[in-house]
Structure formats: structure tokens, C-alpha cells
Amino acid sequence: MRMTLLGRAWGRIFNSVGAEFPKETRKSIKAVEDFNTNGVDVQQRLKEIAANDVNWVNRFWLPEMYLRIRLPLPINSSPAYAFPKQTFEGVDDKLRYTALLIRGLVEFKDAIDRKSIDRELSTGATKQNMCMVQYDRVLGCYRQPRTDQDVQHVRNKNNRGDEHVTLMSDNQVFLIRTRIKGDLVPAAGVLRQLQEAVRVSANRAKEIVIPIGAASVGERSDAAECWEELLKVEENTQSLALVNQSLFVVCLDDGDNNNTIPNVTMEKRNDGVAAYSEETLMESGHHLLTGGGSRAHGLNRWYDASIQVVVRSDGLSGLCIEHSAAEGIVIIQMVESALRYVKKHEGNNLVSVMFTSSSPLSFNPRALTWVVSEEARKLMDKQREDFDELHSEMQLEALIFDDFGKESIKGWKVSPDGFIQLAMQLAHYRLHGYLVSTYESASLRRFAEGRVDNIRAATPEALQWMTAMAKADEPKLWPSSLVSFNWVRRALNVNVEERIRLFRKAAQKQAIVTAENISGYGIDNHLCALSVIASSLGKAEHPLFTDPLWAEAMRFPLSTSQVTTSLDLEGSYLCYGAVVRDGYGCAYNIMPNRIIFAPSAFRSNQRTSLSGFKNAIRDALREMKSLLDRE
């Protein structure tokens, strides 16, 4: 990957902070100038690393972005991907769907292993081959909690040609075989194993069931301490090793549960436009993210696994994703292939075909057992409390915006993604009166082993346009805001032509920043690497890294991501939680004639208003349409 120049990186970060360098940033500027002189050895060390690593970013980005974060994985880190709602006519129908879904994912894994999936190309005018290494990792990657920094394990291929998935049923753990001696187990064989596991789990006395899923739902250091205690017992070590070697985890939940969405007022849509509703999307997202907490299905999970496939008896299904292994687009490509497999075969009779590598006993699921000490129970109980607090705090909304979509935005000669980013900036500005540091992931898969960098949408150009759009004479300022520009005190009676001109300027800047990021010229990965190297060289206390501006620049009260799903799988969408307690998360899907948003926040925070933000997004989109229609 190309190295950004040190001075250029600092210039970019300050350009997103304030073009006129207000008084409060002077100390920060001095710290930058000092580091430019006395931190040259840090940059030189990074160049040496870049000369030897396939991708210099990953040794810094992965730990700092994921593995060193001590917050619980649910909500804070793990997104959810909802599938189109199903209709099951009983348990067997649910298990049949699950068996086909497992088989579809396993066939995709088989195609990955045979290198037969099509190489992806980048979007845009100039097509480039995309790195496909994430596909090799997504099925069979496992995040093990450790006290200071988690460890990411990638499953080794079994020399005997055997593979399995982990099944969670009634908080109990089973292994379901999917490949035996190199041959894929047919869907009928998978179905029989599911049926037997469900029968066994239903008949086991609930008072003797140990909800081992609680061992990884809390703070990562607590999870690490819990597993250190559990792994003192050889039986637990053997069971965990088998879970680690699974391709993915399947979670079978009973019917809907009233505890899934705490204290939420649903907004139903009755316009008949879509085959799904905001209520359905919200319910799916809540359940996939937390399972309704520990009192519902939240412990029928294994959050350390990269992929959890969740299927509920009422037809709700989807994924909960441990994000450190792969980006969303890779996972969506995989799961959409599996969903099409289900659609193709759902009318078939799952009569077992000849399977030469198996015997009748090969189709029996294996129940895993656990020995839990009193100390381990206490650590699990603490994690359950933290998990339930997160569940009760999470707010999730859905906005299905039908006024227009991608086609109209293209007609206005604007990048659809840039348009939506500016809409969210305008929504936040209208609601709160200031902009905040904003995260939007930019794919770096044009580079070997590339992951993402950050497109920062809170630019001076965006603020200048929003100031022109504002109706108040004196918008309020947030003292810690990154964008306390002098512009906000200017007169706001700007004519339509000027507002359009400023919008075009802001959209152009957004396009430039996006192009720089996907081309390897982003700043966040570079600054992350410099921070880590400086710490290793004894410069962690340099004024640059202790400056309040640095801390504010590196936290994101608005975390966003575009996730595009296929039109033939209507009703699927992605959602996640806010990454800071006083912030918003917002995934969005730009469709030809519709846009779906999934805004989220934390319930008790006094700064945020999720319903207000949702409504502000809708209003901003309509206001932007009205403006551009007058051009």
C-alpha cells in the first residue's frame, strides 16, 4: 500500500478540524510541528515495516480497531445482517430451512477452497481486481478473549477431510458434521443431525443446563479470565477446541419473545410499498444483535465465532458477525449465495442420497459438555449483568425512505454514497447544531490483504453548506466539537443558487476524500500506525498523542457504513450499535428507488435522540431533493 506523507496526514486531519484554525487548536498545531521535527524516526520505522510487510496496515489496525478493545462484542463491535422473513409451518420446516442454509454456506466454503468463486472487481470507471483473502478467513476464524489483547485463530484444515459446525440449541452446544472424509454431508444428513440435537436439548432438564454462552458476552478481560478458569479442566479444553475448529455457529431460537425489544414504540408501515416494514426490520435487528438478553435467547450464542447463523421459529433469521475477520461485503456475498441455494432447493424433498463415506452413526450430533467451577460461574454472572445492561440500553430504529433512491441521485449528478453522507451530516447539524467526527469505512481490497480506511465526512466544505442551509441565526456550538468553525457565526440568509453551489462544493470534496481513501491515501491507518510505533519507541506521552484534539479526532460519535444487498433478496439489511455512548450508528442501503437506514444509539444518553435523528435524516433527504430540483 502506498505510504501517505507525514505532513500530508497532519494537514488532512486539521483540514477536517477547522480550515481557519480557531484559537483552541493553536496548542495542537504546535504539538504537530514538534512531532514533524522530533518524530521523524517514527515515520522512518514505519517505512522499514512497509518495505517488508505484505500490508503494513494490518499489524497496527487489527489490534487497535478490534483485538485490544475491551468492550463486550455484542452491540459494541458485532453487526447483524437480517435475512428476508420466512414462514415456517412447524419445527421440521424451520430445521429444513436451517439445513439448506448450512448446506448453502458449506458449498460456498467448498468453492472458496477450490478457488472457483469469481474474482471481484472494484466499482467505478477503472476496474481493478480485489483481494480475495478475506474469503479464506471468514469461515473458520475464531476470536479468543485474552486479558490485554484478543487472539484471532484461523481454523486449520483437517487432514482427514472432516468439517463441522457448532449448533446452539436451548443454551446447549452440539457439533453438526458437514464433511466426512472429504465428502460434503447432504442436506438430508444435516437435517437429521439438527432434528436429533433439538430432541436431545428439549428433553434435558433445564436446571442442569450450563449456559456456556455467558462466558463470552461481557467485557473481554472478564471473558478472558472466565475462560482461563474454565480451561483448567481438560474436558472444557477439548470442547472449546472443537468449537474453535467449527466453520461457523448456528443458533436455533424458539418463537418470538416479548423481551427482545425493550421499551420500544414500533412504527408500522401500511402503505404496501415494500414487502417488509420498519417494525420487522427493527425486530430482526434487535434479536440478531442481542437475542433479547440473557433472559431470552442471548445466551444461546457464541459471540467469539466470526459467523453466527440465527434462525427463530417465527421465521426471523440472519447473522451476528464478529467483525475482526472480514468486511461486510465479503460476508454478504457469501450469505446471499447461501440464501439463493435455499430458494433453489426449498421445494425439493430432502430424501437422503447415497453417501459412501458415512455410516448411520456419522449423522449423530455430538453434545459438548462443560465443567464450571464456582469461580467461573461468578465470572459468567458478571458478564450476564453487563450484557443485559447493554441489551436494555440499545436503541435501534429503521427508516425505509421511499421518496427516491439511487437513480434519482445519479440524475442530480452526485455520487449516491456522497449524497447520503452529506444528508446524515445535515441531519446531525440540524438536530444538534454542530458536526462531529464521522466514520465511514472505505474498502482497501484493491491492495493485497487490504481491509479499510476511514472516509471523514465532517469537512469544512460540508459545514459551510450546512451553515447556508440552516434556519437559525446563531447555531449552538459543542465545546468539544471537531468543527467549531468561524463560519457558523456568518449571516445565514443565503440564496438558493449559493446553497446549490456550496452543496456541489461539499459533494466534490466528499468524492475527493473517498477517492483518496480507496486509493490508499487515507489518513487514519497512517496515524494509527504512527501512534503505535511512537508508543513502542517511548514517545507515547508526546504532546500530540495527549492532546484533547487527538482523542476527539479518534472517537466517532457518528459511525456509518453503506451496505448494499441484492434486489432479489428484498427484506435483508444490516445494522449495528453506536460505537460510543454519546453517538449514533447508522448503516444504510441505497437501492434504485428506496433507501434503508438503520440508526442506533444508547437509550440513557442525554446528548442523543434516536427518533430525532431518524426524522432529521428523512427531512434532510427531502430538503436536498427540493434544493437540487431547483437547479
C-alpha positions in Angstrom: 0.0 0.0 0.0 1.2 3.5 -0.8 2.5 5.5 2.2 1.0 8.8 2.9 3.5 11.6 3.7 3.7 12.5 7.4 3.0 16.2 6.8 0.1 15.5 4.5 -1.6 13.3 7.1 -1.4 16.1 9.7 -2.7 18.6 7.1 -5.7 16.3 6.3 -6.7 15.8 9.9 -6.6 19.6 10.6 -8.5 20.2 7.4 -11.3 18.2 8.9 -11.0 20.1 12.2 -11.0 23.7 11.1 -9.8 25.5 8.0 -9.3 28.8 9.9 -7.5 27.1 12.8 -9.5 28.7 15.7 -7.7 29.7 18.8 -8.3 26.5 20.7 -6.3 24.5 18.1 -3.0 26.5 18.4 -1.6 24.2 21.1 -2.4 21.2 18.9 -0.7 22.8 15.9 2.5 23.3 18.0 2.4 19.6 19.0 2.1 18.6 15.4 5.0 20.9 14.4 7.1 19.4 17.2 6.3 15.8 16.1 7.2 16.7 12.5 10.7 17.5 13.7 11.2 15.0 16.6 9.0 12.2 15.3 10.9 11.5 12.0 12.3 8.3 13.5 8.7 7.1 14.0 7.9 7.6 10.3 11.2 6.0 9.3 10.4 2.9 11.3 7.0 2.7 9.6 8.7 2.9 6.2 11.0 0.0 7.2 8.0 -2.1 8.2 6.2 -1.2 5.0 9.2 -2.4 3.0 8.9 -5.9 4.5 5.2 -6.5 5.2 2.7 -7.6 2.6 0.4 -4.9 4.0 1.9 -2.6 6.7 -1.5 -1.5 7.9 -2.7 -4.8 9.4 -0.2 -5.2 12.2 -1.4 -1.9 13.6 -5.0 -1.6 12.5 -6.4 -5.0 13.6 -5.3 -4.8 17.2 -6.2 -1.1 17.6 -9.6 -1.4 15.8 -10.6 -4.7 17.3 -8.4 -7.0 19.3 -7.3 -4.6 22.0 -10.8 -3.1 22.6 -12.1 -4.4 25.9 -15.8 -3.6 25.4 -18.2 -6.6 25.1 -18.6 -7.8 21.5 -22.4 -7.6 21.4 -23.7 -4.2 20.1 -20.3 -2.5 20.5 -18.5 -4.5 17.8 -20.6 -7.2 16.2 -23.1 -6.1 13.5 -26.2 -8.1 12.4 -27.4 -9.0 9.0 -31.1 -9.8 8.7 -32.4 -12.2 6.1 -35.8 -11.9 4.3 -38.5 -13.1 6.8 -39.6 -16.7 6.3 -42.8 -18.6 7.1 -42.4 -21.9 8.9 -45.1 -24.4 9.3 -43.6 -26.0 12.4 -40.3 -27.2 13.8 -39.5 -29.5 10.9 -39.9 -26.7 8.4 -37.6 -24.5 10.5 -35.0 -27.2 10.6 -35.3 -27.9 6.9 -34.6 -24.3 6.1 -31.7 -24.3 8.5 -30.2 -27.5 7.0 -30.4 -25.9 3.5 -28.8 -22.7 4.7 -26.0 -24.7 6.3 -25.5 -26.7 3.1 -25.5 -23.5 1.1 -22.8 -21.9 3.2 -20.8 -25.1 3.2 -21.0 -25.3 -0.6 -19.7 -21.7 -0.8 -16.9 -22.7 1.5 -16.1 -25.6 -0.8 -16.0 -23.2 -3.8 -13.6 -21.0 -1.8 -11.3 -23.9 -1.1 -11.4 -24.9 -4.8 -10.6 -21.3 -5.8 -13.7 -21.4 -8.1 -15.5 -18.2 -6.9 -15.3 -15.3 -9.3 -12.7 -12.7 -8.6 -14.4 -9.5 -7.6 -13.7 -6.2 -9.4 -13.8 -2.7 -7.9 -16.6 -0.3 -8.7 -16.1 2.9 -10.6 -14.8 3.7 -14.1 -11.5 1.9 -13.7 -12.0 -1.7 -12.7 -9.3 -3.4 -10.5 -9.0 -6.9 -9.1 -10.0 -7.1 -5.5 -8.0 -9.1 -2.9 -9.9 -12.3 -2.1 -8.0 -13.3 1.0 -10.9 -12.4 3.4 -12.9 -15.2 1.9 -10.3 -17.7 3.0 -10.7 -16.5 6.6 -14.4 -15.7 7.1 -15.5 -19.3 7.7 -13.4 -20.8 10.4 -12.0 -17.7 12.1 -12.3 -17.5 15.9 -11.6 -14.7 18.3 -10.3 -15.9 21.6 -10.6 -13.5 24.5 -7.3 -12.6 26.3 -6.6 -10.2 29.1 -4.9 -7.4 27.2 -5.4 -8.3 23.5 -7.6 -11.0 22.0 -6.1 -13.6 19.7 -7.5 -14.3 16.2 -7.3 -18.0 15.3 -7.8 -19.3 11.8 -9.1 -22.9 11.5 -6.5 -25.4 10.2 -7.7 -27.8 7.5 -8.4 -31.2 8.9 -6.1 -33.7 7.2 -8.9 -36.3 7.3 -11.2 -34.1 5.3 -13.7 -33.7 8.2 -15.6 -30.4 8.9 -18.3 -29.4 11.3 -20.4 -26.5 12.5 -21.4 -25.7 16.1 -25.1 -25.7 17.0 -26.6 -23.8 19.9 -30.0 -25.1 21.0 -31.6 -24.3 24.3 -28.2 -22.9 25.5 -26.6 -26.2 24.8 -23.7 -26.9 22.4 -23.6 -29.6 19.7 -21.4 -30.4 16.8 -23.1 -31.0 13.4 -20.9 -32.7 10.8 -20.9 -31.1 7.4 -18.0 -33.0 5.7 -16.8 -36.5 6.3 -13.6 -37.9 4.7 -13.7 -35.1 2.2 -17.3 -35.6 1.1 -20.0 -33.0 1.9 -22.8 -34.3 4.0 -26.1 -34.0 2.1 -28.8 -31.6 3.4 -30.8 -34.6 4.5 -27.9 -35.7 6.7 -27.6 -32.2 8.2 -31.3 -32.2 8.8 -31.3 -35.5 10.7 -28.5 -34.2 13.0 -30.4 -31.0 13.7 -33.6 -32.9 14.5 -31.7 -35.2 16.9 -29.9 -32.3 18.6 -33.2 -30.4 19.1 -34.8 -33.5 20.5 -31.9 -34.0 23.0 -31.7 -30.4 24.1 -35.5 -30.2 24.6 -35.5 -33.3 26.8 -32.6 -32.2 29.0 -33.7 -30.8 32.4 -33.2 -27.0 32.2 -31.9 -26.8 35.8 -28.8 -28.9 34.8 -28.0 -26.9 31.7 -24.9 -24.7 31.9 -25.4 -21.6 29.6 -21.8 -21.6 28.5 -22.6 -18.8 26.0 -22.4 -16.5 29.0 -18.6 -17.0 29.1 -18.1 -14.5 26.2 -20.9 -11.9 26.4 -19.2 -9.4 28.7 -16.0 -7.3 28.9 -13.2 -9.0 27.0 -10.9 -9.1 30.0 -13.7 -10.7 32.1 -14.3 -13.2 29.3 -10.5 -14.0 29.2 -10.5 -14.5 33.0 -13.5 -16.7 32.8 -12.0 -18.9 30.1 -8.7 -19.1 31.9 -10.7 -20.6 34.8 -12.7 -22.9 32.6 -9.6 -24.2 30.7 -8.1 -25.6 33.9 -10.4 -28.6 33.2 -9.4 -30.9 30.4 -12.9 -31.6 29.4 -13.5 -27.9 28.8 -10.3 -27.6 26.8 -11.3 -30.4 24.5 -14.8 -29.0 24.0 -13.5 -25.5 23.3 -11.0 -26.8 20.8 -13.9 -28.4 18.8 -15.8 -25.1 18.8 -12.7 -23.3 17.7 -12.4 -25.6 14.7 -16.0 -25.1 13.6 -16.8 -23.4 10.3 -19.5 -21.3 11.9 -22.1 -21.4 14.6 -25.8 -22.0 14.1 -28.3 -20.7 16.8 -31.8 -22.2 16.9 -34.1 -20.0 18.8 -37.7 -20.7 19.9 -40.6 -18.4 18.8 -40.6 -14.6 19.3 -40.1 -13.2 22.7 -41.5 -10.0 24.1 -38.2 -9.2 25.8 -36.4 -8.9 22.5 -37.0 -5.1 22.2 -37.1 -3.3 25.5 -39.4 -0.2 25.7 -39.6 0.5 22.0 -42.5 2.1 20.3 -42.9 0.5 16.8 -43.8 2.5 13.7 -45.8 0.3 11.3 -46.0 1.0 7.6 -49.3 0.2 5.9 -48.5 1.8 2.5 -48.0 -1.6 0.8 -44.8 -0.3 -0.9 -42.4 -2.8 0.5 -42.7 -6.5 1.3 -41.3 -5.7 4.8 -41.9 -2.9 7.4 -39.8 -0.8 9.6 -41.2 -2.8 12.5 -40.0 -6.1 11.0 -36.5 -4.7 10.4 -36.2 -3.3 13.9 -37.3 -6.5 15.5 -34.9 -8.6 13.3 -32.0 -6.3 14.2 -32.7 -6.3 17.9 -33.0 -10.1 18.1 -29.9 -10.7 16.0 -27.7 -8.3 17.9 -28.6 -9.5 21.5 -31.1 -12.4 21.3 -33.3 -10.4 23.7 -30.7 -10.5 26.5 -29.9 -13.4 28.9 -33.5 -13.9 29.9 -34.5 -14.7 26.3 -32.1 -16.1 23.7 -29.0 -14.0 24.3 -27.0 -16.9 25.9 -27.9 -19.3 23.0 -25.0 -17.7 21.2 -21.2 -17.9 20.7 -20.1 -14.4 20.1 -16.4 -15.3 19.6 -17.2 -17.1 16.4 -16.9 -15.0 13.2 -20.3 -16.1 11.9 -23.4 -17.0 13.9 -26.4 -18.0 11.8 -29.6 -17.3 13.8 -32.9 -19.0 13.0 -36.1 -18.3 15.1 -39.3 -20.3 15.0 -41.4 -17.4 13.7 -39.3 -17.1 10.5 -36.8 -14.4 11.7 -33.3 -15.3 10.6 -29.9 -13.7 9.9 -26.3 -13.4 11.0 -24.5 -12.0 14.0 -21.0 -11.2 12.8 -17.7 -10.9 14.7 -16.2 -8.2 12.6 -12.4 -8.6 13.0 -12.2 -11.4 10.4 -13.8 -9.8 7.3 -15.7 -6.8 6.0 -19.4 -6.8 5.5 -19.4 -7.1 1.7 -17.5 -10.3 1.8 -19.9 -11.9 4.3 -22.9 -10.6 2.3 -21.6 -12.1 -0.9 -21.2 -15.4 0.9 -24.6 -15.5 2.6 -26.5 -14.3 -0.4 -25.1 -17.3 -2.3 -26.4 -19.5 0.5 -29.9 -17.8 0.5 -30.2 -18.4 -3.2 -29.3 -22.0 -2.6 -32.2 -22.2 -0.2 -34.6 -20.7 -2.7 -33.4 -23.1 -5.4 -33.8 -26.2 -3.3 -36.7 -25.3 -0.9 -39.2 -27.2 -2.9 -37.1 -30.4 -3.1 -37.7 -33.4 -0.9 -34.7 -33.9 1.3 -34.5 -37.6 0.9 -31.1 -38.9 1.8 -28.9 -39.8 -1.2 -26.2 -42.4 -1.2 -23.3 -41.1 0.9 -20.4 -43.5 0.7 -18.2 -42.0 3.3 -20.7 -42.3 6.1 -22.4 -44.8 8.3 -25.7 -44.2 10.2 -23.7 -43.2 13.2 -21.9 -40.5 11.2 -25.1 -38.4 11.3 -25.5 -38.3 15.1 -24.7 -34.9 16.5 -22.2 -34.7 19.3 -23.1 -32.9 22.5 -20.3 -31.0 24.1 -20.0 -31.0 27.9 -18.6 -28.4 30.3 -17.4 -28.4 33.9 -18.0 -25.0 35.5 -16.4 -24.1 38.9 -18.0 -21.7 41.3 -15.4 -19.1 40.4 -16.3 -19.5 36.7 -20.0 -19.1 37.5 -19.3 -15.8 39.2 -17.4 -14.5 36.2 -20.2 -15.7 33.9 -22.8 -13.9 36.1 -20.9 -10.7 36.0 -20.8 -10.9 32.2 -24.5 -11.6 32.1 -25.2 -8.4 34.0 -23.0 -6.3 31.6 -24.7 -8.0 28.7 -28.2 -7.3 29.9 -27.3 -3.7 30.6 -26.2 -3.3 27.0 -29.3 -5.0 25.8 -31.5 -2.7 27.8 -29.6 0.4 26.7 -29.6 -0.4 22.9 -31.9 1.6 20.7 -32.4 0.7 17.1 -34.7 2.3 14.5 -35.3 1.6 10.9 -36.1 4.1 8.2 -37.5 3.0 4.9 -37.3 6.1 2.7 -39.4 5.7 -0.5 -39.3 9.2 -1.9 -36.4 8.4 -4.2 -33.2 6.3 -4.4 -30.0 5.8 -6.3 -31.5 6.5 -9.8 -32.7 10.0 -8.8 -29.4 10.8 -7.1 -27.5 9.9 -10.2 -29.8 12.1 -12.1 -28.6 15.0 -10.0 -25.1 14.1 -11.0 -24.0 13.3 -7.4 -22.3 10.2 -6.0 -25.1 8.3 -4.2 -22.8 7.5 -1.3 -21.6 11.0 -1.1 -25.2 12.3 -1.2 -26.2 10.1 1.7 -23.1 11.1 3.8 -24.0 14.7 3.3 -27.6 14.0 4.2 -26.5 12.5 7.5 -24.2 15.4 8.2 -27.1 17.8 7.6 -29.4 15.7 9.8 -26.9 15.8 12.7 -26.2 19.5 12.2 -29.9 20.3 12.2 -30.6 18.2 15.3 -27.5 19.2 17.3 -26.2 22.4 15.8 -22.7 21.1 15.1 -20.8 18.3 13.3 -18.8 15.5 14.9 -16.0 13.2 13.8 -17.6 10.7 11.4 -16.5 7.3 10.4 -17.4 5.7 7.0 -15.5 2.5 6.0 -13.6 2.7 2.7 -12.6 -0.6 1.2 -8.9 -1.2 0.6 -9.3 -4.6 -1.1 -7.5 -3.1 -4.2 -4.4 -3.9 -2.2 -3.1 -7.3 -1.0 -4.7 -8.2 2.3 -6.3 -4.8 2.4 -9.1 -4.0 4.9 -10.5 -0.5 5.3 -9.6 3.1 6.0 -11.9 5.9 7.1 -13.7 8.5 5.0 -14.2 11.5 7.1 -17.4 13.3 6.0 -17.3 16.2 8.5 -15.3 18.5 6.2 -15.1 22.3 6.2 -17.0 22.3 2.9 -19.8 20.3 4.4 -20.1 22.6 7.3 -20.1 25.7 5.0 -23.0 24.2 3.1 -24.9 23.3 6.2 -24.4 26.8 7.6 -26.0 28.1 4.5 -28.9 25.6 4.8 -29.5 26.4 8.5 -32.5 28.5 9.5 -31.3 29.7 12.9 -29.3 32.9 13.1 -26.8 31.5 15.6 -26.4 27.7 15.7 -25.1 26.4 19.0 -21.6 25.0 19.4 -20.4 21.9 21.2 -17.2 22.9 23.0 -15.5 19.6 22.2 -16.7 19.5 18.6 -14.1 19.0 15.9 -15.8 21.5 13.7 -16.2 24.7 15.8 -15.5 26.8 12.7 -15.8 30.6 12.5 -18.2 30.1 9.6 -21.1 29.3 11.9 -21.3 32.9 13.0 -21.8 34.2 9.5 -25.1 35.5 8.3 -27.3 32.6 7.1 -29.7 34.3 4.7 -28.1 32.6 1.6 -30.0 32.4 -1.7 -30.8 29.2 -3.4 -28.1 29.5 -6.0 -25.4 29.9 -3.3 -26.8 26.9 -1.4 -26.6 24.8 -4.6 -23.0 26.0 -5.2 -22.0 25.1 -1.7 -23.6 21.7 -1.9 -21.7 20.9 -5.1 -18.5 22.0 -3.5 -19.2 19.8 -0.5 -20.1 16.9 -2.7 -17.0 17.3 -4.7 -14.9 17.3 -1.5 -16.6 14.2 -0.3 -15.8 12.5 -3.7 -12.2 13.5 -3.4 -11.8 12.2 0.1 -13.5 9.0 -0.9 -11.2 8.5 -3.9 -8.1 9.2 -1.8 -9.1 6.6 0.8 -9.9 3.7 -1.6 -6.6 4.5 -3.4 -4.6 4.1 -0.3 -4.1 7.7 0.6 -6.3 7.8 3.7 -5.0 9.2 6.9 -6.5 7.1 9.7 -4.4 4.0 9.2 -1.3 6.1 8.9 -2.0 8.0 12.1 -2.9 4.7 13.9 0.5 3.2 12.9 2.4 6.3 14.0 0.7 6.2 17.4 1.6 2.6 18.0 5.2 2.9 16.8 5.6 6.1 18.9 4.5 4.2 21.9 7.0 1.4 21.2 9.8 4.0 20.9 8.9 5.6 24.2 7.1 8.6 22.7 3.5 7.7 23.9 3.5 10.9 26.0 4.4 13.2 23.2 2.0 16.2 23.4 0.5 15.2 20.1 -1.0 12.0 21.5 -2.1 13.5 24.8 -3.8 16.5 23.1 -7.6 16.5 23.6 -7.9 17.2 19.9 -6.2 13.8 19.2 -8.7 12.0 21.4 -11.6 13.8 19.9 -10.4 13.1 16.4 -10.1 9.4 17.1 -13.5 8.8 18.5 -16.6 8.7 16.3 -20.0 10.0 17.6 -21.3 9.2 14.1 -20.3 5.8 12.7 -21.7 4.9 9.3 -21.4 2.3 6.6 -23.0 1.6 3.2 -24.1 -2.0 2.8 -25.7 -2.9 -0.5 -27.8 -6.0 -0.7 -29.2 -7.7 -3.8 -32.6 -6.7 -5.1 -33.8 -10.4 -5.3 -33.4 -10.7 -1.6 -35.8 -8.0 -0.5 -36.1 -7.5 3.2 -32.4 -8.1 4.1 -30.4 -5.4 5.8 -27.5 -4.7 8.1 -27.5 -2.9 11.4 -25.1 -2.3 14.3 -24.8 -0.3 17.5 -23.2 3.1 18.1 -19.5 2.9 18.8 -19.5 5.5 21.6 -22.2 6.0 24.3 -23.0 9.6 23.1 -23.1 8.7 19.5 -25.1 7.2 16.6 -24.5 4.2 14.4 -26.1 4.2 11.0 -25.8 1.6 8.3 -27.6 2.3 5.1 -28.6 0.5 1.9 -29.0 2.7 -1.3 -31.4 0.9 -3.6 -32.6 2.1 -7.1 -35.8 3.7 -5.7 -35.5 3.4 -2.0 -33.0 3.9 0.8 -33.0 1.9 4.1 -31.3 3.3 7.2 -30.7 1.6 10.5 -29.8 4.3 13.0 -28.9 3.3 16.5 -27.9 4.9 19.8 -27.8 4.3 23.6 -31.1 4.8 25.4 -30.0 6.8 28.5 -27.5 9.1 26.9 -28.7 12.7 27.2 -27.0 14.0 24.1 -28.6 11.7 21.5 -32.1 11.5 20.3 -32.6 8.5 18.1 -36.1 9.3 16.9 -35.0 12.9 16.3 -32.0 11.7 14.3 -34.2 9.3 12.2 -36.7 12.1 11.4 -33.8 14.5 10.7 -32.4 12.1 8.1 -35.8 12.0 6.4 -36.1 15.8 6.5 -32.6 16.3 5.2 -33.2 14.0 2.2 -36.3 15.8 1.2 -34.7 19.2 1.7 -31.8 18.2 -0.5 -34.2 16.9 -3.2 -36.1 20.2 -3.1 -32.9 22.1 -3.5 -31.5 20.1 -6.4 -34.8 20.1 -8.2 -34.5 23.9 -8.4 -31.1 23.8 -10.0 
